[in-house]
Amino acid sequence: MKKILFSGLIAAMSIFAISCSGYKKTDGGLLYKFYQENKDARQAQVGDIIEAYVVFMMDSTVQYKNDKPEKLFQVSEQSMFNGDINEGLTLLHEGDSVVFKISVDSIMKYQGGINTTGEQYAVYGIKVTRIISESEYNAELEAESERMKPVEDSLIRDYLKEHKLNAVPAESGIYFIPVRKGSGAKLTHGQEVKVNYVGKMLDGRIFDGNWESELKKAGINTEGGRFNPITVNLGTGQVIPGFEEAIMLMQKGGRATVIMPSSLAYGPHGNQGIPPFSPLVFDLEILK
């Protein structure tokens, strides 16, 4: 039933995006129109997390749409700019369907750019499925992390077996496999180090890297790319915890393969194409 209602909301948005008829306006200038409103249901408060189906439109074209509810919004006490979406979030109840229209000019002013799209509004359609407090959200994440830990451990063991790698985890959970020993003392907090790396999923899919020769070996087309070592200032939180821990197990000139659980990578949230609870593999080289 929720998906049917959300499909109707998307269809309605094509009309709402053109006309402002029937819209209400917040004090800051955010336009909104309810498709369904459940005033007796739980209402969003500052700090709450809103789980919802969401569709985002620009230029009458869908730019983003999820196929299942996601926790995409947290209600903030302060707006980023007048008329931003946060002004409308506290209006929402569980089960509500709403369309928000945000001035593109206001977005551009906030970002420091100029509106060159010709569009007057960015349009959000939201179907709220659940509203939870931040403490409830954190408890759910902790429970899910505990549930997924043995699953990740099993996936990593399968990877080690498949690739005939002999390694045991450190106390943190990282698997460190030296490939070439470097020289000098191990690296420590406060040092600046240059690193080549390739990041992979357990299925071998490369998601990031600057190590041109290794990317070529993996069949990645590097033509026209710029591949420079990254500079990591150790101890500053510049990189994910597992990446930094691995570097500090190495010496200059060394190479290693590192396998890390998601707790040392992108955890329950994932990151730009990396799904939540994903163990990762990194091939690393510390430059002399």
N, C-alpha and C positions, 0 to 999 in steps of 0.2 A: 504493500500500500504506500509506503514512504517513497519508493522509487517511482511509482505512478504519479504521485503528487509532485515529485521533483521534476519529472519529465514535463509536466504541465507548467511548472515554474519556468523552465528553460524556454518553452514555447512562448510563454507570455513575455519573457524578457525581450524578444525580438521586437515586440510592440512597445514595451516600456522604454527601451533604449532610444526610441525615436521621439516619443512624446513624454512630456512632464505632467500630463493631465492626471490629477488625482494624487499627486505626491504631496507628502508633508515635508517640512524642513526643520532640521535641528537649529539651535541658536548659532552654530558655527557654519551652517550652510549645507550640510549633508542632506540630500534628498532621499526619501525612503517611501516605500509603498508595500504594505503587507498583502501577501497572497493568502496567508492563513495566519491567524493570531490566536494563541492560547493563553489568555491573561491569567488563568487560574493555575497555570503550570509554573515550575521553578523558573525564576528570572535570573539572568546573569548579573553578577555583582563584580566589583573591582577585584581582580586577582583570579577570577574564575576562568576555566578553560572551556571553550565551546567546541564540541564535536559536531560536524555537519557535512552534508553534501554541499559542494560549492561549485559554481560556474562563474568564470570571469570573462567578460567580453570587452573588446576594444574594436572600434571601427565595425561594429555589428558582426564581429567574428569571434567565435569562442577561442580564447587563448589558453584557458585551463579548465578542466572539468575532472572531478574524481568519480570513480565508479563505486566507491564505498566510503562511508563516513570517515573523516579524518579530524584529528584535533589540530586545527589550523589557527585558532585565534585564542589569545589570552587578553582579557579585558584590562586595559591600563588606566591608571588614574588620570594620566595626562595624554592629550592628543598630540600627534606630531605636527599637525597644522589644522587650521580651521576647516571643518567639513571632511576630515578623514574618516575612515570606516570605524575607528574606535568610538566616535561620537554616537554611533548607532548600536554598538554591541550591547550596551546596558538596556536597550529596549527589548532585547530578545528573551523569549521563553522557550522551554523545551517544546518541540513540535511546531514552532513558528516557521513560516516560509516568507521571505522578504526579499525585496530588491533594493539595493543601495546604489545611488548614482553619485560619483565623486567628481568634482571639477578637475579636468585634466590640467587646466592652467594652474590650479592650486598645487597639484602634484609636481608640476614642472618647477614652480617657484620654490617648493620645498627641496627639490633635488638640485636646484641651481641651473636648470636647463630652460629651454624655450619650447613651447608646444608647437611642433611642426607636423603633427598628425592631422590637424584639421578637425579633430574630435573635440566635442565639448565635455563629454563625460566618460569616465571609466565605470563599468557597470558590474556589480556583484549580485548574483542570485544565491541565496543561502537557505538551506533547509536544515534547521537545527534538530539533531537527533538526541543530544545529551548535553547537559551543563554540569560540570563538576568543579569542586574547589581545588585549589592548588595542592593542598595536603592529600586529597583523594587521588589526584592525578599522580603525585609522587609515589603514593602507596601502590597504585596500579603498576607503575613502571618498575618498582622494586620487585613486586611479585612476578611480573613478566620476565624480568632479568633472571630471577632465580629459576624460573621454569625453563628458560632457554639455555642456561649454563651447561647442563649435561648434553643438550642437543649440539651446542657448539663444540664441546669437548669431543663428541663422537665424530663430528665432521672433520675436525683437525686430525684426529687419529687416523681416519680413513685417508686423508690427504698424505700424511706421513707414510703410511703403508703403500699407497699407490705410487708415490715418488721415491720409495726405498730410502727414506731419510731416517736416520737414527738420532733422535733428539728427545730430551725430557724438558718439561716446562720449568722455568724459574718460579720463584714464589709468587710473582705477579701474574703468572700465566703465560708469559711470552716464551716462545721457542726460538732459540738463537742457534743458528747453524753457520759456523765460520767457513768461509770459502778460501780466503787468503789472509794470512796473518799480516798485520801492519807492523809498524815499528814505533818505539817510544812509549810513553805512558798512556794509559787509558784516558779518554776524554772526560772532562768533568764540567759541572756547572760553572758558568762564567766565561767559558771559552766560546770562541766563534769558529765554526767549522764549515767547510764546503763539502756538499754531498751530491752525488749522483744517485738516482733511485728509479725503480720501476715498481708501481703498485698494482697488485693483482687480486682478483677474487679467487676463492678456492677452485673455481671451475676453470681458471686460467685466463679469464677475461681481464685485460689490462684497462684500468680506469684512469691512470695518471702516470706520468713519468717524464724525466728530463735526460735520461741516459740514452743517447742516440744509438750507440752501437748495440745495446741490448734490445732496444725497441726494434731495430732493423732485424735482429736475429729472430724476433717474435713475429716478423712479417708485417710490422707497422710501417706505413708509408711516411717517411720523415722528410720528404722533399719540401723545401720551402719553410720548414720549421726552424725555430730558434731554440737551441738546446744548451742552456748554460747551467752550471752547478748552482744549487740553491745554497744560500748562506743561512745557517741555523745558529742562533745565539742560545746556547744551552742554559736551561733553567728559567727561561722567560715564558714558557707555555706557548711558544710560537708554532709548534707542531703537536700532533696528537701524542699522548703519553707513551704508547708503545714504540713510536718512531724515535722519540728522544731517548727512551731507555735503551733501545738497540744501539744507537750511536755511542752511548756512554759505556757500552761493552766492547767498543772497537778502538783501534789505534789508527793513526794516519797511514794511508796506503792500504788499509784493510778492506776486504770485501766479505759480505755475509748475506745469508738469506734469513729472514725473520718472519715468523708466523705469530700472529697475535689474535687473541679473542676480541670481540667487539667492545668489551669493557675497557680496553686500552686503545680503541679506535673511535668509531662513531656511535657506538652504543645503541640504545633503543630508538634513536631518532634517524639514524642513517645520514647520508649526505650526498646530494647531487648525483643520483643514480646508484648509490650504494644503499641497499636496503637495510632496515633496522636489524640488529643482531647479526651482523656479517663479520666473521673472522676474515682477516686480510693477510696477504703475503707481500713482503717487500724484499726486493733485491737492492742492496746498498753498497756503495763504494765511498770511502772517505778519502778525499784527495789530499795529497801531500802538500 
